Amino acid sequence: MKQQARLQELSVFLKAQRAKLVPQMVGLPTGGRRRTPGLRREEVAQLAGVSTTWYTWLEQGRDIKVSTSVLDNIAAALRLTRDERNYLYALAMDTGGGLGVVGQRLQEGRPEISPSLQKILHELKYCPTIISDRRCQIVGWNEAASHVFLDFEAIPLEQRNMISLLFTRQEFRRLAVNWEQFVRGFLAIFRAYYGQYVEDEWYNSFLLEMKEAHPDFNYLWEQSEVSSAPEVILEFRHGKGGKMHFQLTSLQVHGNVDLRCSIYTPAPETSTEFKLRQLMERQE
């Protein structure tokens, strides 16, 4: 990520996090009428123990020196989660470096799915499962995922990006009752990767392309949600299977290739698994 793009993203992120807080949440007086939602810059600076000028420069994306101790204070002031803190540090200090969780530079190119992971995909017969890489390129899926989502095999290899498909394929918009919630989970994961791989120019090109093509992407991206493993309950209205409820669990696959396994487990005390079994049996 070029420095200018990194600092611009830092600016967007800090503004979005500041807008989510109100004075009562951090023990500050409400004060007078506010023109915009959230805390004022001077209030964040006060909570973090830095000058208003310095914090303003940071939020404006200026190239200034920062330390981990000061970033710790800012993270505490903004009530950031662990994933959000990591994202803040990566952007403010350019610490991603394209390194994986074990500190080794990960392989480029299309990842290969190991036989053991392929076995797991097969065994999760009634849990739609998708395996994606650090760019959210879909590299594997099981039969249940093809029945619930899309026939990924019919999509050209270079177009199998989950983020792109969520905005370009009407099947996803029709499927998810709360499409925004569905998309937010993937964008939160994508943003976590974006902060981790700050040297990869692919992210900037992809984001620019998505923002230009899809105004609703830009709106959701600017919410600046970050999560390495969101767990959400989703309601789908499948054209052939009817109403289904799934719990999304996102797992990191450790190794020399950065892969993620997104598992949609039929929600307990619902008829989802029964409906999915019927759907798959009818189409065999």
C-alpha positions as CSV (number, residue, x, y, z in Angstrom):
1,M,0.0,0.0,0.0
2,K,1.4,3.4,-1.0
3,Q,1.9,5.7,2.0
4,Q,-0.7,8.2,0.8
5,A,-3.4,5.5,0.4
6,R,-2.4,4.1,3.8
7,L,-2.7,7.4,5.6
8,Q,-6.0,8.2,3.8
9,E,-7.4,4.9,5.0
10,L,-6.2,5.8,8.5
11,S,-8.1,9.1,8.3
12,V,-11.3,7.4,7.2
13,F,-11.0,4.8,10.0
14,L,-10.4,7.3,12.8
15,K,-13.3,9.5,11.7
16,A,-15.6,6.5,11.5
17,Q,-14.7,5.2,15.0
18,R,-15.0,8.7,16.5
19,A,-18.5,9.0,15.0
20,K,-19.7,5.8,16.7
21,L,-19.1,7.2,20.2
22,V,-21.2,9.7,22.2
23,P,-19.9,11.7,25.3
24,Q,-21.9,9.6,27.8
25,M,-20.2,6.5,26.6
26,V,-16.8,7.8,27.7
27,G,-17.8,9.8,30.8
28,L,-17.8,13.2,29.2
29,P,-20.5,15.9,29.5
30,T,-22.9,16.1,26.6
31,G,-22.3,19.8,26.1
32,G,-24.2,21.9,23.5
33,R,-25.7,20.9,20.2
34,R,-23.5,18.9,17.9
35,R,-23.4,19.4,14.2
36,T,-22.2,15.9,13.5
37,P,-22.6,12.6,15.4
38,G,-19.9,11.3,17.7
39,L,-17.1,12.8,19.7
40,R,-15.3,15.9,18.8
41,R,-11.6,15.7,17.9
42,E,-10.6,17.6,21.0
43,E,-12.6,15.2,23.2
44,V,-10.7,12.2,21.7
45,A,-7.4,14.1,22.2
46,Q,-8.4,14.8,25.8
47,L,-9.1,11.1,26.5
48,A,-5.9,10.0,24.8
49,G,-3.7,12.5,26.6
50,V,-2.4,14.2,23.4
51,S,-2.8,17.7,22.0
52,T,-5.8,18.5,19.8
53,T,-3.4,19.7,17.1
54,W,-1.5,16.4,17.0
55,Y,-4.6,14.3,17.0
56,T,-6.1,16.4,14.2
57,W,-3.0,15.9,12.1
58,L,-3.2,12.1,12.7
59,E,-6.9,12.0,11.7
60,Q,-6.2,14.2,8.7
61,G,-3.8,11.5,7.5
62,R,-0.6,13.6,7.8
63,D,2.7,11.9,7.8
64,I,3.7,12.3,11.5
65,K,5.6,10.2,14.0
66,V,3.6,7.9,16.2
67,S,4.5,5.6,19.0
68,T,2.8,2.4,20.3
69,S,2.1,4.0,23.7
70,V,0.2,6.9,22.1
71,L,-1.7,4.5,19.8
72,D,-2.6,2.5,22.8
73,N,-4.1,5.6,24.4
74,I,-6.0,6.5,21.2
75,A,-7.3,2.9,20.9
76,A,-8.5,3.0,24.5
77,A,-10.2,6.4,23.9
78,L,-12.0,5.1,20.9
79,R,-13.0,1.9,22.6
80,L,-11.4,-0.2,19.8
81,T,-11.6,-4.0,19.8
82,R,-8.5,-6.2,19.4
83,D,-9.0,-6.4,15.6
84,E,-9.6,-2.7,15.4
85,R,-6.4,-2.0,17.4
86,N,-4.4,-4.2,15.1
87,Y,-5.8,-2.4,12.1
88,L,-5.0,1.0,13.7
89,Y,-1.3,0.0,14.4
90,A,-0.9,-1.4,10.9
91,L,-2.1,1.8,9.2
92,A,-0.4,4.2,11.6
93,M,3.0,2.5,11.8
94,D,3.0,0.5,8.5
95,T,3.6,-2.7,10.4
96,G,1.7,-5.2,8.1
97,G,4.6,-5.9,5.7
98,G,2.7,-8.7,3.9
99,L,3.6,-11.2,6.7
100,G,1.5,-14.0,7.9
101,V,0.7,-15.0,11.4
102,V,3.9,-16.9,11.8
103,G,6.1,-14.0,10.6
104,Q,6.9,-15.5,7.2
105,R,6.1,-14.0,3.9
106,L,3.3,-15.9,2.4
107,Q,3.3,-17.5,-1.1
108,E,1.8,-15.7,-4.0
109,G,-0.4,-17.2,-6.7
110,R,-3.5,-19.4,-6.5
111,P,-3.3,-21.4,-3.2
112,E,-3.7,-25.2,-3.3
113,I,-6.2,-26.8,-1.0
114,S,-4.6,-29.7,1.0
115,P,-6.1,-33.2,0.9
116,S,-7.0,-32.9,4.6
117,L,-8.8,-29.6,4.0
118,Q,-10.6,-31.1,1.0
119,K,-11.7,-33.9,3.3
120,I,-13.1,-31.4,5.8
121,L,-15.1,-29.7,3.0
122,H,-16.6,-33.1,2.0
123,E,-17.5,-34.0,5.6
124,L,-19.3,-30.8,6.2
125,K,-22.0,-32.1,3.9
126,Y,-24.9,-30.1,5.3
127,C,-22.9,-27.0,6.2
128,P,-22.3,-24.7,3.2
129,T,-18.6,-24.0,3.4
130,I,-16.4,-21.7,1.3
131,I,-12.6,-21.4,1.4
132,S,-11.1,-18.1,0.4
133,D,-7.6,-16.6,0.3
134,R,-6.4,-13.3,1.8
135,R,-7.9,-11.4,-1.2
136,C,-11.2,-13.1,-0.7
137,Q,-10.7,-15.1,-3.8
138,I,-12.8,-18.3,-3.6
139,V,-10.5,-21.3,-3.9
140,G,-12.7,-24.1,-2.6
141,W,-16.3,-24.9,-1.6
142,N,-18.5,-27.9,-1.0
143,E,-21.7,-29.2,-2.6
144,A,-23.9,-27.5,0.0
145,A,-22.4,-24.1,-0.8
146,S,-23.2,-24.6,-4.5
147,H,-26.8,-25.4,-3.6
148,V,-27.4,-22.5,-1.2
149,F,-25.3,-19.8,-2.9
150,L,-24.0,-20.2,-6.5
151,D,-22.6,-22.7,-8.9
152,F,-19.1,-21.4,-8.3
153,E,-17.7,-23.8,-10.9
154,A,-19.7,-21.9,-13.6
155,I,-18.0,-18.6,-12.7
156,P,-14.7,-17.9,-14.4
157,L,-11.7,-18.3,-12.1
158,E,-10.6,-14.7,-12.2
159,Q,-14.2,-13.6,-11.2
160,R,-14.5,-15.7,-8.1
161,N,-13.9,-12.9,-5.6
162,M,-16.4,-13.1,-2.8
163,I,-16.5,-9.3,-2.2
164,S,-17.1,-8.6,-5.9
165,L,-19.7,-11.3,-6.2
166,L,-21.7,-9.9,-3.3
167,F,-22.2,-6.7,-5.2
168,T,-22.5,-8.0,-8.8
169,R,-24.6,-11.1,-8.5
170,Q,-28.3,-10.6,-7.9
171,E,-28.5,-14.1,-6.4
172,F,-26.8,-12.9,-3.3
173,R,-29.1,-9.8,-2.9
174,R,-32.2,-12.0,-3.3
175,L,-30.9,-14.7,-1.0
176,A,-30.0,-12.6,2.1
177,V,-32.9,-11.1,4.0
178,N,-30.6,-8.6,5.6
179,W,-28.1,-8.2,2.7
180,E,-26.2,-5.4,4.4
181,Q,-25.5,-7.5,7.5
182,F,-24.4,-10.4,5.2
183,V,-22.0,-8.1,3.4
184,R,-20.7,-6.4,6.5
185,G,-19.3,-9.6,7.8
186,F,-17.2,-10.2,4.7
187,L,-16.1,-6.5,4.5
188,A,-14.9,-6.7,8.2
189,I,-12.7,-9.7,7.3
190,F,-11.5,-8.0,4.1
191,R,-10.5,-4.9,6.1
192,A,-8.6,-7.0,8.6
193,Y,-6.6,-8.5,5.7
194,Y,-6.2,-5.0,4.2
195,G,-4.4,-3.8,7.3
196,Q,-2.3,-6.9,7.6
197,Y,-0.9,-6.7,4.0
198,V,-0.1,-3.0,3.8
199,E,2.5,-3.6,1.0
200,D,0.1,-5.3,-1.4
201,E,-0.9,-2.8,-4.1
202,W,-3.7,-5.2,-5.2
203,Y,-5.9,-4.0,-2.4
204,N,-5.8,-0.4,-3.5
205,S,-6.6,-1.2,-7.1
206,F,-9.5,-3.5,-6.1
207,L,-11.0,-1.0,-3.7
208,L,-10.8,1.8,-6.3
209,E,-12.5,-0.4,-8.8
210,M,-15.3,-1.4,-6.3
211,K,-15.9,2.2,-5.2
212,E,-16.2,3.4,-8.7
213,A,-18.6,0.6,-9.8
214,H,-20.7,0.3,-6.7
215,P,-21.8,3.3,-4.6
216,D,-23.3,1.0,-1.9
217,F,-19.9,-0.6,-1.5
218,N,-18.4,2.8,-0.7
219,Y,-21.0,3.5,1.9
220,L,-20.5,0.1,3.7
221,W,-16.8,0.3,3.4
222,E,-16.7,3.7,5.1
223,Q,-18.4,2.1,8.2
224,S,-14.9,0.8,8.9
225,E,-15.8,-2.4,10.6
226,V,-12.9,-4.7,11.3
227,S,-13.1,-8.4,12.5
228,S,-10.8,-11.3,11.8
229,A,-13.6,-13.8,12.7
230,P,-17.2,-12.3,12.9
231,E,-19.9,-14.7,14.1
232,V,-23.3,-13.8,12.9
233,I,-26.7,-15.4,12.4
234,L,-28.1,-14.9,8.9
235,E,-31.5,-15.4,7.5
236,F,-31.8,-16.6,3.9
237,R,-34.9,-16.9,1.7
238,H,-33.8,-19.5,-0.8
239,G,-35.8,-19.7,-4.1
240,K,-36.2,-23.5,-3.8
241,G,-35.4,-24.2,-0.1
242,G,-37.5,-21.5,1.5
243,K,-36.5,-19.7,4.7
244,M,-33.2,-20.8,6.2
245,H,-31.2,-19.6,9.2
246,F,-27.4,-20.1,9.4
247,Q,-24.7,-19.3,11.9
248,L,-21.5,-18.1,10.2
249,T,-18.2,-19.2,11.7
250,S,-15.0,-18.0,10.1
251,L,-11.9,-19.9,10.8
252,Q,-8.3,-19.1,9.9
253,V,-6.4,-22.0,8.3
254,H,-2.8,-21.9,9.6
255,G,0.0,-22.7,7.2
256,N,2.2,-21.2,4.6
257,V,-0.8,-20.1,2.6
258,D,-3.3,-17.7,4.3
259,L,-6.7,-19.3,3.8
260,R,-10.0,-18.8,5.6
261,C,-12.8,-21.3,6.0
262,S,-16.3,-19.8,6.2
263,I,-18.8,-22.3,7.6
264,Y,-22.5,-21.7,7.5
265,T,-24.0,-24.0,10.2
266,P,-27.8,-24.6,10.2
267,A,-29.1,-22.8,13.2
268,P,-30.3,-25.1,16.0
269,E,-34.0,-25.4,16.7
270,T,-34.8,-24.5,13.0
271,S,-35.8,-26.7,10.1
272,T,-32.8,-25.4,8.0
273,E,-30.8,-28.6,7.9
274,F,-33.9,-30.6,6.9
275,K,-34.7,-28.1,4.1
276,L,-31.1,-28.2,2.9
277,R,-31.1,-32.0,2.9
278,Q,-34.3,-32.0,0.8
279,L,-32.9,-29.4,-1.6
280,M,-29.7,-31.4,-2.2
281,E,-31.5,-34.7,-2.6
282,R,-33.9,-33.2,-5.2
283,Q,-31.1,-31.9,-7.3
284,E,-28.9,-35.0,-7.2
